[in-house]
Amino acid sequence: MKIELFYSPGCQECAAAQARLKAAAQQAVADLEWRELSVLDELDYAVELGVLTLPSIAVDGELVFASLPTPKQLFEALRRRTARET
Protein backbone atom coordinates (compact mmCIF):
# COMPACT_ATOMS: atom_id res chain seq x y z
CA MET A 1 0.00 0.00 0.00
CA LYS A 2 1.30 3.45 -0.92
CA ILE A 3 0.59 6.40 1.37
CA GLU A 4 1.37 9.90 0.13
CA LEU A 5 1.38 12.86 2.49
CA PHE A 6 1.12 16.18 0.68
CA TYR A 7 2.61 19.07 2.62
CA SER A 8 3.96 22.57 2.19
CA PRO A 9 7.53 23.36 3.23
CA GLY A 10 7.48 25.53 6.32
CA CYS A 11 4.05 24.28 7.43
CA GLN A 12 4.40 23.72 11.16
CA GLU A 13 1.20 21.68 11.36
CA CYS A 14 2.47 19.38 8.59
CA ALA A 15 5.86 18.87 10.21
CA ALA A 16 4.38 18.17 13.62
CA ALA A 17 2.03 15.52 12.27
CA GLN A 18 4.31 13.66 9.85
CA ALA A 19 6.05 11.36 12.33
CA ARG A 20 2.84 10.48 14.22
CA LEU A 21 0.94 9.73 11.02
CA LYS A 22 3.77 7.63 9.60
CA ALA A 23 3.95 5.60 12.82
CA ALA A 24 0.18 5.00 12.73
CA ALA A 25 0.36 3.91 9.09
CA GLN A 26 3.24 1.53 9.82
CA GLN A 27 1.22 -0.08 12.62
CA ALA A 28 -1.81 -0.53 10.36
CA VAL A 29 -0.12 -1.82 7.21
CA ALA A 30 2.68 -4.38 6.99
CA ASP A 31 3.82 -3.65 3.43
CA LEU A 32 3.86 0.16 3.45
CA GLU A 33 5.36 2.62 1.01
CA TRP A 34 5.37 6.07 2.68
CA ARG A 35 6.04 9.19 0.62
CA GLU A 36 6.12 12.80 1.74
CA LEU A 37 5.46 15.08 -1.22
CA SER A 38 6.03 18.80 -1.24
CA VAL A 39 3.09 20.33 -3.05
CA LEU A 40 5.53 22.86 -4.53
CA ASP A 41 7.46 20.04 -6.23
CA GLU A 42 4.45 17.88 -7.09
CA LEU A 43 1.83 20.51 -7.92
CA ASP A 44 0.50 18.85 -11.08
CA TYR A 45 0.09 15.50 -9.33
CA ALA A 46 -1.58 17.15 -6.31
CA VAL A 47 -4.06 18.94 -8.59
CA GLU A 48 -4.74 15.70 -10.47
CA LEU A 49 -5.70 14.01 -7.18
CA GLY A 50 -7.82 16.94 -6.04
CA VAL A 51 -5.64 18.21 -3.20
CA LEU A 52 -7.06 21.57 -2.10
CA THR A 53 -5.77 21.89 1.46
CA LEU A 54 -2.62 20.84 3.23
CA PRO A 55 -1.70 18.50 4.65
CA SER A 56 -3.65 15.89 2.68
CA ILE A 57 -3.22 12.14 2.38
CA ALA A 58 -3.65 9.89 -0.64
CA VAL A 59 -3.77 6.10 -0.45
CA ASP A 60 -2.82 4.16 -3.56
CA GLY A 61 -3.32 7.23 -5.75
CA GLU A 62 -6.74 8.18 -4.28
CA LEU A 63 -7.25 11.24 -2.09
CA VAL A 64 -8.58 9.80 1.16
CA PHE A 65 -8.05 12.66 3.60
CA ALA A 66 -8.49 16.16 2.17
CA SER A 67 -7.46 17.58 5.54
CA LEU A 68 -5.23 16.40 8.35
CA PRO A 69 -6.52 13.24 10.05
CA THR A 70 -5.59 12.18 13.54
CA PRO A 71 -3.24 9.22 13.75
CA LYS A 72 -6.19 7.13 15.00
CA GLN A 73 -8.37 8.13 12.01
CA LEU A 74 -5.56 7.20 9.60
CA PHE A 75 -4.92 3.89 11.38
CA GLU A 76 -8.59 2.91 11.27
CA ALA A 77 -9.03 3.91 7.62
CA LEU A 78 -6.00 1.87 6.60
CA ARG A 79 -7.17 -1.14 8.61
CA ARG A 80 -10.58 -1.02 6.91
CA ARG A 81 -8.93 -0.72 3.52
CA THR A 82 -6.59 -3.63 4.25
CA ALA A 83 -9.52 -5.80 5.39
CA ARG A 84 -11.35 -5.13 2.09
CA GLU A 85 -8.30 -6.17 0.07
CA THR A 86 -7.97 -9.58 1.69
C-alpha positions in Angstrom: 0.0 0.0 0.0 1.3 3.4 -0.9 0.6 6.4 1.4 1.4 9.9 0.1 1.4 12.9 2.5 1.1 16.2 0.7 2.6 19.1 2.6 4.0 22.6 2.2 7.5 23.4 3.2 7.5 25.5 6.3 4.0 24.3 7.4 4.4 23.7 11.2 1.2 21.7 11.4 2.5 19.4 8.6 5.9 18.9 10.2 4.4 18.2 13.6 2.0 15.5 12.3 4.3 13.7 9.9 6.1 11.4 12.3 2.8 10.5 14.2 0.9 9.7 11.0 3.8 7.6 9.6 3.9 5.6 12.8 0.2 5.0 12.7 0.4 3.9 9.1 3.2 1.5 9.8 1.2 -0.1 12.6 -1.8 -0.5 10.4 -0.1 -1.8 7.2 2.7 -4.4 7.0 3.8 -3.7 3.4 3.9 0.2 3.5 5.4 2.6 1.0 5.4 6.1 2.7 6.0 9.2 0.6 6.1 12.8 1.7 5.5 15.1 -1.2 6.0 18.8 -1.2 3.1 20.3 -3.0 5.5 22.9 -4.5 7.5 20.0 -6.2 4.4 17.9 -7.1 1.8 20.5 -7.9 0.5 18.8 -11.1 0.1 15.5 -9.3 -1.6 17.2 -6.3 -4.1 18.9 -8.6 -4.7 15.7 -10.5 -5.7 14.0 -7.2 -7.8 16.9 -6.0 -5.6 18.2 -3.2 -7.1 21.6 -2.1 -5.8 21.9 1.5 -2.6 20.8 3.2 -1.7 18.5 4.6 -3.7 15.9 2.7 -3.2 12.1 2.4 -3.6 9.9 -0.6 -3.8 6.1 -0.4 -2.8 4.2 -3.6 -3.3 7.2 -5.7 -6.7 8.2 -4.3 -7.2 11.2 -2.1 -8.6 9.8 1.2 -8.0 12.7 3.6 -8.5 16.2 2.2 -7.5 17.6 5.5 -5.2 16.4 8.3 -6.5 13.2 10.1 -5.6 12.2 13.5 -3.2 9.2 13.7 -6.2 7.1 15.0 -8.4 8.1 12.0 -5.6 7.2 9.6 -4.9 3.9 11.4 -8.6 2.9 11.3 -9.0 3.9 7.6 -6.0 1.9 6.6 -7.2 -1.1 8.6 -10.6 -1.0 6.9 -8.9 -0.7 3.5 -6.6 -3.6 4.2 -9.5 -5.8 5.4 -11.4 -5.1 2.1 -8.3 -6.2 0.1 -8.0 -9.6 1.7 
